[in-house]
Amino acid sequence: MEISASSNSKIILIGEHSVVYGQPAIALPLKNIQTKVQIKSSQEPGILFKSRYYTGNVDQMTANLLGIKTLILKTIDELNGNASNLTITVDSNIPAERGMGSSASTAVALVRGIFSFYQKPLSHTKLLKQVAISEKIIHGSPSGLDSATASSSVPILFKKGTTLETIEMNLDAYLVIADTGIKGKTGTAVQLVHDKVISDAHNEKLIEDLGDLAQQAIKNLSLNRVVELGQIMDQAHAILNELGVSHPTVEHLIETAQQNNALGAKLTGGGLGGCVIVLVKDHQTAESMSNALTDAGATSTWIEKL
C-alpha cells in the first residue's frame, strides 16, 4: 500500500511584529511551495524515515527531530496502527528558518498522510490538534498560525487572543518570494522591537500604524485593489525598517524590486534576514522580477498566483 499527502508553506503578508502587541496579521498559504509526504508498506522492520535532513529509523531520530518523531509515533498509536514495516518519505522545498512555516508544513503533510494510510477520517480540527504535538515541542508556545495557514487554501487573519479567521481574497496579481539565503532571527528581532517600543512612544505609534495597514490590506485583498495593496506593503516595510528588523541584503533585494516594476515589496517574517515578498501585476512581470532578484543575490525565488 502506498499513499501521498501534501501541505502548503506560508508567508506573512502584513503584520509582523505588530501582531505581538494585539494588532492583526495576515498570512497567505503558498500553494506552489509545498511539502509532500509518501507513506508505503515496507519489507523492513520499523519505520524508515527519509528526508533532506535525516534518513534512518524513526526510533533513532536525534533530539532536534523530537517533535517529528513524537508526532509520528503518537499519531500512529492513536489510530491503533502497526508502527512497523513502513517507509515515510518527506520531500520539501521550503527553506528552514525563513518564516515560511517549514516545520508546520511537514507536520500537516505527515498527519494527513498517516490518517490516509490507515484509512481514518480526519477533520480540520483534529488535524490542527495533532500538528500541535510537534509544534509545541519545536516552538514551545506556537500561535497556531503556521499550522492553520499550511493547511488552508485561503488567507488567514490572526489576532492575539482571538480565534483564527479566514479572509476573502479576490486579487488578480502575483507574488514573488525571494530568499536572502540568511536565516531569520525572529527571537532577536522580537526583543529588539520590544526594547524600542517600551522606550519610545514613537515606536509604539509605529506598531499601531502597522495594525492600521493590516486592516486596510484586508479590504484591498477582497476588492482587487492591487495598486493600493502594493502601497501598503511599501509603507509596512518602511516601518519595519525603522524598527530595525530589516537587513542590508533585504534592502538590496527590495531596491532591486522597486527598479523592476514592483507594485510593492517588503520583508516577511521576523526579519534580520529571511525572505522578501514582491507584488507584481502579471506572470510576465513575475518572471522578469524573479530573474532580477536572482541576479541581485537571492538564493531562491518562487512565483505565487494570488
N, C-alpha and C positions, 0 to 999 in steps of 0.2 A: 504494500500500500504506500502511496505517495501523495502528499498534498502540498499546496503552496499558499502563502498568505503574504500580505504587504501592508505597509503603512506609510504615511507622509512624513516629511520633515516640516519645519515651521520657521517663520521669522516673525519678529515683532515689527509691525508696520509703523506703529507710533505708540509712545507711552513708556519707553524705557526710563527707568529711574523714578519718574513721577508716580508710577504705579505703587511704589513702596510707600508713598505718602497719601494713599487713598484716591489717587486720580485714575481714570480709566486707561486701559491699554488694549490695543487691537492686535491680535495675532492672526497670521494668514497661514493656512496649510499650503505646502508646496508639493503639488502632485507630480512634478517632474523630477523631484529629488526624493527617492524612496528607499525604504528598507524592505528587502524581500527575504522571506524565510521558506525553506523547503524542509519538510519532515518526511522521512520514509523509513520503512522497516529495514532492519539490517540483520545480517547473519552473525554479527559480532556481539558479544555480551556488553551490557552497559549502554550509556548514552554518549555517542560520539558527537562532539560539537565542533563545527568548522566555521571559522570566520577570519577576517583580516587581522584580528588582534589575539586570537587564540585558536589552536586546534588541538584537541585532545579529549579525554574523558571528562564529563561534567563534574564527576566527583573529585577530580584533581585540579579544578579551576583555582587559580590563585586569588588572593584576598581582594585584589582590585576588581574582580569579577563576581564578588559575593552576591551582589544584587541580582545579576542574571542567573547565577546558579540557584539561588533561593527561589526565584520566580519559577524557573523550570520545574524544580523538584516539588514545590508546593502545589503548583497548578496541576501537574500530573497526578499527584497524590489525592488532591481534592476531587478529581474526576475518576478516582479509583482505577487509574490506568496502570499498565505494566511498564514500570520505568526501566526497561531494558530492551536491548536489541533495536535501538533507534539511532538514526543519524539526523542531526539537526544542522542545517547549513544556513548561515546568515550572510546575505550579500547586501552591503550598504555602501552608497557613495556619499553619505553625509559625513562631513568632517567633524571630528570631536572638538569640543571646547570652542565653538564658533557661534553659540547661541541659536543653533538650528535644531535643538531637541534630539540629538542622536540617541541618547540613552532611552528616552521615552519612545521614540520611533521603533527602536529594537524591541522594547518590551511589548508594545502594541502588536507588532507583527508576530512575536513569539506566542502571545496569548491567543491571538486569532488562529494561529497555526495549530497549536496544541488542542484547542477546543474542536477544531475542524477534524484533526487526525482521529480524535476519539469520538467523533460524531455526536458532540454535545451542543445544545443551543447556547448562544452567547448574546446576552443583552448588552447594550452600550454601558449601562450602569455597572454590570458585572465586569465588563472589560476594564473600565477605569479602576474598579476596586482591585482587580488582580494586578494591573500595571503598577499600582501604588506600592505593592510589595517590594519591587525592586527600586522604584524611585525614592522611597523613604530611606533605603539602605544607602543609595548612591548620593542623595542630596540632603538628607536629614529631614527637612520640613518643606517639601515641594508644594508649590501653589496649586498644582494640578493643571496649570495652563498648557504645559508642554504635552501632557498626555491627551488632554481634550483636543488640542489642535492637531496632533499627529493622527488622531482617529476621526477627524472631522473632514467634511467636504466643503465647508463654508467657514468664513472668518469667525473668530471668537472674540467676544468682548469680556474683558476681565477687570473687575474692580475689587480691591481688597475687602474681605468681609461679606461679599455678596455671592450669589450663585452665578456661575459662568453662563453667558448668553451667546446665542448665535446672532450674526449680523447679516442683513441682506446686502448682497453685492451685485451691482449691475454696472460693471465697468468695462469699457472697451479700450483696453490698454495692455501693455506688457511690463513685466518687472524683470530686470536683470540683477542677479545676485552675484557679487564678486567677493571672493575670499582673499583677504590680505595675506594669508599664509601665516598670520601671527595669532597665537592663541589669545582669546579674550581673557580679561582678568576681572570677572564680574564682582567677586568679593572686594577686591581692592577699589574698584570703581564705585561700588555702593558706599563704602566707607568714606571715600573721597567726597562724594556728593553730600553725604550726611554731615560731615565736618563743615562743609561750606554752608549748608542750609541753616544749621544751628548757630552759625557765627555771623550771618549777614542776612538781613531781611530781604535784600535784593534777590538773593538766590532762592529764598522761599517763594518770592513772586515768580521767578522763572519756572519753578515746579508747577505753580498754578497755571501759568501760561501754557505749559506742555499739556496740562489737562484740558484746557480750552481748545487747543489744537486737535486733540484726540476727539473731542465732541464734534468739532467741525468736520473731521475726517469721516466720521460715521455717516453724516448726511451726504457728503460727496461720493462715498462708495455706492450708495443706493441710487443716486441721481445721475451717475455717469459724468460727474464734473471732474474730468481728468486734469485739466489745467490747474484748477483750484487745489486739487489733491497734491499735485506736484509742488505748488507754492507752499502748502502746509508742511510737506516733507522738508523743504529747504529751511523753513522757519524753525522746525523742530531740531534740525541738525545744528543750526546756528546756536540754539540754546544749549544743546548737549555739548557743543564745543566750548561754549562759555563756561559751562560747569566743569570742564576739564577732563572729560572722558573720551575725547577723540584721540587721534594718534597721527603722527606725520604721514604714515602710509595711507591711512583712511583719508586724510585731507588731500593727498596727491590723487587718489582714485576719484574722489568727488570733484576735484578741479578738472580732471580728465573728462568726467561725465558731463560736466557743465559746458565743456568745449565741444561736445559731440551730441548736441541736441537733446539733452536730458530735460524732461519736464520737471523733475525733482530728484534729489539724491540725499541720502543720509546714512549714518551708521545704523546698524541694527543690533540689538542685544546690549550686553553690559558695557561694551566699549573697551578702550585701551588696546585695540586690536580687533579681531573678529572679521565681520563681513560688512559690506556696503550694499545698499539696495538702490536701484536707479529705476525711475518710472519713465517709460517711453511710449510713444503713440502707436507704433505698429511693429510687426515682426521684422521688417527690413531694418528699421532703426535699431531694434534689439540686437540683431545680428552684428551690425556695424559697431554698436556700443560694446558688445561682448569682445569683439576683436580689439577695440581701442583700449579697453580695461586690461586685457591680457598683455597687450604691448606695454602698458603702463606699469605692469608688475603683478597683476592679480594672478594668484596661483591656480585658481579655478573660477569658472563662471558658469551660471545656469540661466536659462530663459524660462519664465513662467507666464503663461497666458492668464490674465485676470478675468 
